[in-house]
Amino acid sequence: MPRPKDNMFFGLELTDEQEVYVDSVFDNLFTICNAKAGTGKTTLAIASARLLIADKRNDLDGLLYTFNPVEEGTLGYTDGGVEKKESKYISPLLDALSAINEDSRFALKRETNNDMINENTWVEANSHVFLRGTNIVNKVVVIDESQNFTKGDLKKLLTRIHDSCRVIMIGHDGQIDLKNPSKSGFTPYIEHFEGEDYVKVCTLTHNFRGKLAQKADDLVW
């Protein structure tokens, strides 16, 4: 199932920048998107993943959505299982699913999967904390808020991914939430991979949330 060739994508009218980004996801093993908040980078990643997985020629059996809980040191001490501990970090995923008219009850795998509503799930959401020791094969992998991963976090994750996957790493180098922003691995890994023939680095500049959000994001320190 090739992506639509006009500029409508799940009912979304793509800008020229977004066209380049989506095309890269379909054409490259590894797409990196460095873009400000509100530019649609997560929604377009999830939408692209949906089409790639639906096309059985790609041999991709699901989406792995992963993120860095900035409070990793205390995550193990919060109440509940993994799903409850990490639920606050998947809001961008849930918003993206809603934007492409996917019901998260049907799409997202849950810890308790006894309900028939979850039989055909295609999305798994886990932080990198719980991916240690795993082998990632035949997945679309979306690494969200990548600017909040350290160099070690990203190395741990990226070295577990087989070439049978399609990888989308998204973030913004101006919105790092780590206590020490210099520890972010996002920009170093952009520089490390840039120029490889299976990688494309994309940028998005238009903030669809509006002028207030755009102006707020323009402040640097």
C-alpha positions in Angstrom: 0.0 0.0 0.0 2.0 3.0 -1.2 1.4 6.3 0.5 -1.0 8.7 -1.3 0.9 10.8 -3.8 -1.2 13.9 -3.4 -0.7 16.2 -0.3 -3.6 14.7 1.7 -2.5 12.1 4.2 -5.1 10.6 6.6 -7.1 13.8 5.9 -4.1 16.0 6.7 -2.8 18.5 4.2 1.0 18.1 4.1 3.4 21.0 3.7 6.4 20.6 1.5 8.5 19.9 4.5 6.1 17.3 5.8 6.1 15.6 2.3 9.9 15.3 2.5 9.6 13.8 6.0 6.9 11.3 5.2 8.6 10.2 1.9 11.8 9.6 3.9 10.0 7.3 6.3 8.9 5.2 3.3 12.2 5.3 1.5 14.9 5.0 4.2 15.8 2.7 6.9 16.4 5.5 9.3 14.7 8.9 9.4 15.7 11.6 11.9 13.4 14.6 12.4 14.6 17.6 14.3 11.6 19.8 14.7 9.9 22.2 17.1 6.8 21.4 19.1 3.5 21.5 17.2 4.9 20.7 13.8 3.2 17.3 13.4 6.3 15.1 13.7 4.8 12.5 16.0 1.4 12.3 14.2 3.1 11.9 10.8 5.4 9.2 12.2 2.5 7.2 13.6 0.5 7.7 10.4 3.4 6.5 8.2 3.9 3.5 10.5 0.2 2.5 10.1 0.6 2.4 6.3 3.9 0.6 6.3 2.5 -2.1 8.6 -0.7 -2.5 6.6 1.3 -3.2 3.5 2.3 -6.8 4.0 5.0 -6.6 1.4 7.1 -4.7 4.0 7.0 -7.7 6.5 6.6 -5.3 9.4 4.5 -6.8 12.2 3.9 -3.8 14.4 4.9 -0.4 15.8 7.3 0.0 18.8 6.8 3.4 20.3 9.6 4.2 22.8 10.5 7.2 24.9 12.7 8.2 27.8 11.0 8.7 31.2 13.2 11.6 32.5 12.7 10.3 36.0 14.2 6.9 35.2 15.9 6.7 38.6 12.6 6.8 40.4 10.4 5.0 37.9 10.8 1.6 39.6 9.4 3.0 42.9 6.2 4.4 41.5 2.9 2.5 42.1 1.6 -0.1 39.6 3.0 -2.1 36.8 5.0 -1.0 33.8 1.8 0.3 32.0 0.8 2.5 34.9 4.4 3.8 35.5 4.7 4.9 31.9 1.2 6.0 31.0 1.9 9.7 31.3 4.6 9.5 28.7 2.4 8.2 25.9 0.1 11.1 25.5 1.7 12.1 22.2 1.1 8.6 20.9 -2.6 8.6 22.0 -3.1 12.1 20.4 -1.5 10.9 17.2 -3.7 7.8 17.0 -6.7 9.9 17.5 -5.6 12.3 14.8 -5.5 9.4 12.2 -8.9 8.0 13.5 -7.3 5.0 15.2 -9.1 3.9 18.4 -6.3 3.2 21.0 -8.5 0.5 22.6 -8.0 -1.5 19.4 -4.5 -0.3 18.5 -2.5 -0.3 21.7 -1.3 -3.4 23.4 -2.0 -3.4 27.1 -0.6 -5.4 30.1 -3.9 -7.0 30.7 -4.9 -8.3 27.3 -7.9 -10.5 28.1 -10.5 -8.4 26.3 -11.2 -9.3 22.7 -11.0 -5.6 21.9 -7.2 -6.0 22.1 -6.7 -9.1 19.9 -5.6 -7.1 16.8 -3.3 -4.5 18.4 -0.5 -3.2 16.3 1.2 -0.7 18.7 3.4 -1.5 21.7 4.6 1.4 23.9 7.6 0.9 26.2 10.3 3.2 27.6 13.9 2.3 26.7 14.2 1.3 30.4 12.3 -1.9 29.8 14.0 -2.7 26.4 17.3 -3.8 27.9 18.2 -7.2 26.6 15.7 -7.2 23.8 16.1 -7.9 20.0 14.0 -5.6 17.8 13.0 -7.2 14.6 10.4 -6.4 11.8 9.1 -3.3 13.6 8.5 0.3 12.8 10.4 1.9 15.7 9.4 5.5 16.7 11.8 7.0 19.2 9.9 10.0 20.5 11.3 13.0 22.4 14.8 11.8 21.4 16.4 14.9 22.8 15.8 13.5 26.2 17.9 10.4 25.6 21.5 10.4 26.6 24.2 9.1 24.3 24.2 5.9 26.2 20.4 5.6 26.1 20.3 5.9 22.3 23.3 3.6 21.8 21.6 0.9 24.0 18.4 1.2 21.9 19.8 1.7 18.4 22.2 -1.3 18.7 19.2 -3.6 19.4 17.5 -2.7 16.1 17.8 -5.0 13.1 17.8 -3.8 9.5 14.4 -5.5 9.0 13.0 -2.5 10.9 12.1 1.0 9.9 13.3 3.6 12.4 12.0 7.2 13.0 13.8 9.2 15.6 12.1 12.5 16.4 13.0 15.3 18.8 14.0 18.9 19.1 17.5 20.0 20.0 16.1 23.2 21.6 13.7 21.5 24.1 15.9 19.2 26.2 14.5 18.3 29.6 17.6 16.5 31.0 19.1 18.1 34.1 22.3 18.4 32.2 21.4 19.2 28.5 24.9 18.5 27.4 24.3 14.8 28.0 21.7 14.6 25.3 22.6 12.2 22.6 20.2 13.6 20.0 22.5 16.0 18.2 25.6 13.8 18.5 23.7 11.0 16.8 22.4 13.2 14.1 26.0 14.2 13.3 27.1 10.6 13.6 24.6 9.2 11.1 24.3 12.2 8.7 25.6 11.3 5.3 24.9 7.6 5.4 23.0 6.4 2.4 20.2 4.8 4.4 19.6 7.9 6.6 17.8 11.2 6.0 17.7 14.1 8.5 14.5 16.2 8.2 13.4 19.5 9.7 9.9 20.9 10.2 9.3 24.6 10.9 5.6 25.3 10.8 3.9 25.2 14.2 0.2 24.2 13.7 -0.8 25.0 17.3 -0.7 28.7 16.5 1.2 31.9 17.1 1.3 31.7 20.9 3.0 28.3 20.9 5.3 29.4 18.1 6.4 32.5 20.0 6.9 30.6 23.2 9.1 28.1 21.4 11.2 30.9 19.9 12.7 31.8 23.3 16.2 30.5 23.8 18.5 30.5 26.8 
